[in-house]
Amino acid sequence: MRFGRNKYKVSSPDRRRYKGRTYASMAEMEYARMLDMLKEAGEIHEIIHQPIRIWNDGDSRYIPDFYVVYGDEREPEFIDVKGMETPAFKKSKNLWTKHETSRLVIVVKSGKGWKIKEVISPKETAQ
C-alpha cells in the first residue's frame, strides 16, 4: 500500500538535507543556508540548530529551529521558520511566553526572501 504525501506537504528527506542534516522542511533548510552565508560574511557569530526543548504539562514539546548569536550588538534570538501554523504551535507560543526569557522570532518565506511574521516576547518578570 502506498501512502500519499505528508498532510503539511513536506518534501522527501533527500530534498531537505544540507551539510549532513535533514531539516523538517525545505524552508527551514533554505533558512539554514542563508544563516550560513551570513556567518561566512561575519554578520553572525554562532548558529545553534534546535537549541532547546520546552515541554508542556503533557507529552508535547516545542523545539525552536535556531538560536542565532549576531556579530554586532544585537541580542541573540531564537528563530522558528514556519510554513503553516499548526494548533500545536499555538500552544507552544503560549508556553514560550510563560517559561522563556528570550524573544522568539517567527519567519516565513516571502518570494525569494524572508520576512518576520511575528515576534513573541517572553512574559515580563517582576524585579
C-alpha positions as CSV (number, residue, x, y, z in Angstrom):
1,M,0.0,0.0,0.0
2,R,1.4,3.4,-0.9
3,F,0.5,6.4,1.2
4,G,0.1,10.0,-0.1
5,R,2.2,13.0,0.8
6,N,2.5,14.3,4.3
7,K,-0.5,16.5,5.2
8,Y,1.8,19.5,5.5
9,K,3.3,18.8,2.1
10,V,6.8,18.1,3.5
11,S,9.4,17.2,0.8
12,S,11.3,13.9,0.9
13,P,14.3,13.8,3.4
14,D,16.8,13.8,0.5
15,R,15.5,17.2,-0.7
16,R,15.6,18.6,2.9
17,R,19.2,17.6,3.6
18,Y,22.0,20.2,3.9
19,K,25.5,19.7,5.2
20,G,24.5,16.2,6.5
21,R,21.5,17.4,8.5
22,T,17.9,16.7,7.5
23,Y,15.6,19.6,8.2
24,A,11.9,19.5,9.0
25,S,11.1,21.4,5.8
26,M,12.6,22.9,2.7
27,A,12.0,26.4,4.1
28,E,14.0,25.5,7.2
29,M,16.8,24.1,5.2
30,E,16.9,27.2,3.0
31,Y,16.9,29.5,6.0
32,A,19.9,27.4,7.4
33,R,21.8,28.1,4.1
34,M,21.1,31.8,4.4
35,L,22.3,31.8,8.0
36,D,25.5,30.1,6.9
37,M,26.1,32.7,4.3
38,L,25.6,35.5,6.9
39,K,28.0,33.6,9.2
40,E,30.7,33.4,6.4
41,A,30.2,37.2,5.9
42,G,30.8,37.8,9.6
43,E,27.3,39.1,10.4
44,I,26.6,36.1,12.6
45,H,28.9,34.7,15.2
46,E,27.2,31.4,16.0
47,I,24.2,29.3,14.9
48,I,22.8,26.6,17.1
49,H,20.3,24.2,15.5
50,Q,17.4,23.1,17.6
51,P,18.9,24.7,20.7
52,I,16.3,23.9,23.5
53,R,13.3,21.8,24.2
54,I,10.3,23.1,26.1
55,W,7.8,20.6,27.5
56,N,4.2,21.4,28.4
57,D,2.3,19.6,31.1
58,G,1.7,16.6,28.8
59,D,3.8,14.8,26.3
60,S,4.1,17.5,23.7
61,R,7.2,19.6,23.3
62,Y,8.4,22.6,21.3
63,I,11.9,23.0,19.8
64,P,12.7,26.2,18.0
65,D,14.7,25.8,14.8
66,F,17.7,28.1,15.5
67,Y,19.5,30.2,18.1
68,V,21.5,32.9,16.5
69,V,24.3,35.0,18.0
70,Y,25.0,38.0,15.9
71,G,28.4,39.6,15.2
72,D,27.2,43.0,16.4
73,E,25.5,44.5,19.4
74,R,22.1,42.8,18.7
75,E,20.8,40.5,21.3
76,P,20.9,36.8,20.4
77,E,17.5,35.3,19.5
78,F,15.6,32.2,18.9
79,I,14.2,31.7,15.4
80,D,11.5,29.5,14.1
81,V,10.8,29.0,10.4
82,K,7.1,28.4,9.6
83,G,5.3,27.4,6.5
84,M,2.0,26.8,8.2
85,E,0.9,27.4,11.8
86,T,-0.5,24.3,13.4
87,P,-2.7,24.1,16.5
88,A,0.2,22.6,18.4
89,F,2.4,25.6,17.6
90,K,-0.3,28.0,19.0
91,K,0.1,26.1,22.3
92,S,3.9,26.3,22.0
93,K,3.7,30.1,21.7
94,N,1.8,30.3,25.0
95,L,4.3,28.0,26.6
96,W,7.2,30.3,25.3
97,T,5.7,33.4,26.8
98,K,5.3,31.7,30.2
99,H,8.7,30.0,30.5
100,E,11.3,31.6,28.4
101,T,13.3,34.8,28.9
102,S,14.4,35.4,25.3
103,R,12.4,36.5,22.3
104,L,11.3,34.1,19.6
105,V,11.2,35.4,16.0
106,I,8.9,33.6,13.6
107,V,10.0,33.9,10.0
108,V,8.2,32.9,6.7
109,K,9.4,32.6,3.2
110,S,8.4,35.6,1.1
111,G,9.1,35.4,-2.6
112,K,12.9,34.9,-2.8
113,G,13.5,36.3,0.7
114,W,12.3,36.1,4.3
115,K,10.0,38.2,6.4
116,I,9.3,38.3,10.1
117,K,5.7,37.1,10.7
118,E,5.7,37.5,14.4
119,V,7.9,38.2,17.4
120,I,7.0,36.5,20.7
121,S,8.3,38.3,23.7
122,P,8.7,36.5,27.0
123,K,6.5,37.4,29.9
124,E,7.8,40.3,31.9
125,T,9.1,39.3,35.3
126,A,8.8,41.5,38.3
127,Q,12.1,42.9,39.5
